């Protein structure tokens, strides 16, 4: 979730950076004190971020792993491989401890 600020007098969106504090529609600038202490001029709203798709190799679609690979975090390949090896190792260790 992200927070976005709107200028109530013109309805424009504010810059997301707290250092700029400028309305994108009318161009009015707010100093830091008035930005933090004027609830009538600036309206914060929580906005849900759109879901991000993971980039993966195209052969994953042919094999049938595209649905799973699209839901994984967008980490570098080495991190995804390492986390898969660690998870499979933990599962194998649990089975070894249970059935030995």
C-alpha positions as CSV (number, residue, x, y, z in Angstrom):
1,X,0.0,0.0,0.0
2,X,1.2,3.4,-0.8
3,X,0.1,6.8,0.4
4,X,-0.7,9.7,-2.1
5,X,-1.4,13.2,-1.2
6,X,-4.1,15.4,-3.0
7,X,-4.5,19.2,-3.0
8,X,-8.1,19.8,-1.9
9,X,-8.6,23.2,-3.6
10,X,-7.7,22.2,-7.1
11,X,-8.0,18.4,-6.8
12,X,-4.4,17.8,-8.1
13,X,-2.0,15.1,-7.0
14,X,1.0,16.2,-4.9
15,X,4.5,15.0,-5.7
16,X,5.2,11.8,-3.7
17,X,8.5,13.1,-2.4
18,X,8.2,14.9,0.9
19,X,11.1,17.2,-0.2
20,X,9.3,18.6,-3.2
21,X,5.8,19.2,-1.7
22,X,4.4,20.7,-5.0
23,X,0.9,20.2,-6.5
24,X,1.2,18.7,-10.0
25,X,-2.0,20.5,-11.2
26,X,-1.8,24.1,-10.0
27,X,1.9,24.2,-9.1
28,X,1.4,25.5,-5.5
29,X,4.4,24.8,-3.2
30,X,4.0,24.0,0.5
31,X,6.7,24.5,3.0
32,X,7.5,21.6,5.4
33,X,5.5,22.9,8.3
34,X,2.3,23.7,6.3
35,X,2.6,20.3,4.5
36,X,2.6,18.5,7.8
37,X,0.1,20.7,9.7
38,X,-2.6,21.7,7.3
39,X,-5.2,18.9,7.2
40,X,-7.7,21.1,5.1
41,X,-5.4,21.8,2.2
42,X,-3.8,18.4,1.8
43,X,-5.7,15.1,1.8
44,X,-3.8,11.8,2.1
45,X,-5.2,8.6,0.6
46,X,-4.0,5.0,0.8
47,X,-3.8,3.5,-2.7
48,X,-3.2,-0.2,-3.4
49,X,-0.2,-0.9,-5.6
50,X,-0.9,-3.0,-8.7
51,X,0.5,-6.5,-8.5
52,X,3.9,-6.9,-10.1
53,X,4.6,-9.6,-12.5
54,X,7.9,-11.5,-12.3
55,X,10.1,-11.8,-15.3
56,X,11.0,-15.4,-16.1
57,X,12.3,-17.4,-19.1
58,X,9.9,-18.0,-21.9
59,X,10.5,-21.7,-21.8
60,X,8.6,-21.8,-18.5
61,X,5.4,-21.3,-20.5
62,X,6.1,-24.3,-22.7
63,X,6.9,-26.5,-19.7
64,X,3.9,-25.4,-17.7
65,X,5.8,-23.6,-15.0
66,X,4.8,-20.1,-16.1
67,X,1.9,-19.8,-13.6
68,X,4.1,-20.6,-10.7
69,X,7.1,-18.6,-11.9
70,X,4.9,-15.5,-12.4
71,X,3.9,-15.5,-8.7
72,X,7.5,-15.7,-7.4
73,X,9.3,-12.6,-6.2
74,X,11.2,-10.7,-8.8
75,X,14.7,-11.7,-7.4
76,X,17.8,-12.4,-9.5
77,X,18.0,-15.9,-10.8
78,X,20.8,-16.9,-8.4
79,X,18.6,-15.9,-5.4
80,X,15.7,-17.9,-6.7
81,X,17.8,-21.0,-7.4
82,X,19.5,-20.7,-3.9
83,X,16.1,-20.3,-2.1
84,X,14.8,-23.4,-4.0
85,X,17.8,-25.5,-3.0
86,X,17.5,-24.4,0.6
87,X,13.7,-25.2,0.8
88,X,14.2,-28.6,-0.9
89,X,17.1,-29.3,1.5
90,X,15.0,-28.5,4.5
91,X,12.1,-30.7,3.3
92,X,14.6,-33.5,2.7
93,X,16.1,-33.1,6.2
94,X,12.6,-33.2,7.8
95,X,11.7,-36.4,5.9
96,X,15.1,-37.9,6.9
97,X,14.5,-37.0,10.6
98,X,11.0,-38.5,10.6
99,X,11.6,-41.7,8.7
100,X,15.1,-42.8,9.8
